[in-house]
Amino acid sequence: MPKKMGRPPSGDKPMKDRIFVLVDDDTKMKLEVCKKTLDTTTSDIVRKGIDQIYKELRGG
Protein backbone atom coordinates (compact mmCIF):
# COMPACT_ATOMS: atom_id res chain seq x y z
CA MET A 1 0.00 0.00 0.00
CA PRO A 2 1.47 3.41 -0.94
CA LYS A 3 2.41 5.83 1.80
CA LYS A 4 0.01 8.72 2.45
CA MET A 5 0.77 11.97 0.70
CA GLY A 6 0.61 15.27 2.52
CA ARG A 7 2.58 17.55 4.75
CA PRO A 8 5.69 15.87 6.18
CA PRO A 9 5.80 15.45 9.96
CA SER A 10 7.50 18.19 11.96
CA GLY A 11 9.60 16.38 14.52
CA ASP A 12 8.84 13.09 16.20
CA LYS A 13 5.43 13.99 17.67
CA PRO A 14 2.31 14.25 15.50
CA MET A 15 0.95 17.79 15.28
CA LYS A 16 -2.81 17.52 15.61
CA ASP A 17 -3.93 20.64 17.50
CA ARG A 18 -4.21 24.16 16.15
CA ILE A 19 -4.20 27.48 17.93
CA PHE A 20 -5.19 30.84 16.53
CA VAL A 21 -3.91 34.17 17.79
CA LEU A 22 -4.57 37.78 16.97
CA VAL A 23 -1.55 40.06 16.75
CA ASP A 24 -0.94 43.72 16.02
CA ASP A 25 1.19 44.96 13.12
CA ASP A 26 4.29 45.34 15.30
CA THR A 27 4.12 41.75 16.55
CA LYS A 28 3.54 40.45 13.03
CA MET A 29 6.58 42.38 11.77
CA LYS A 30 8.72 40.92 14.58
CA LEU A 31 7.49 37.42 13.66
CA GLU A 32 8.36 37.96 10.00
CA VAL A 33 11.88 39.14 10.94
CA CYS A 34 12.35 36.05 13.15
CA LYS A 35 11.11 33.73 10.39
CA LYS A 36 13.37 35.26 7.78
CA THR A 37 16.43 35.45 10.04
CA LEU A 38 16.08 31.87 11.30
CA ASP A 39 14.74 30.51 7.99
CA THR A 40 11.87 28.74 9.72
CA THR A 41 8.09 28.74 10.03
CA THR A 42 5.59 30.58 12.16
CA SER A 43 4.78 27.34 13.95
CA ASP A 44 8.43 26.73 14.83
CA ILE A 45 8.83 30.27 16.17
CA VAL A 46 5.72 29.90 18.35
CA ARG A 47 6.83 26.49 19.67
CA LYS A 48 10.31 27.83 20.48
CA GLY A 49 8.80 30.83 22.27
CA ILE A 50 6.52 28.62 24.35
CA ASP A 51 9.43 26.30 25.22
CA GLN A 52 11.57 29.28 26.27
CA ILE A 53 8.90 30.77 28.53
CA TYR A 54 8.10 27.34 30.02
CA LYS A 55 11.78 26.83 30.89
CA GLU A 56 11.94 30.27 32.51
CA LEU A 57 8.89 29.47 34.63
CA ARG A 58 10.51 26.21 35.76
CA GLY A 59 13.73 27.98 36.74
CA GLY A 60 15.69 26.72 33.77
Secondary structure, DSSP 8 states (H G I E B T S, - for coil): -----SS---SSS-----------HHHHHHHHHHHHHHT--HHHHHHHHHHHHHHHHTT-
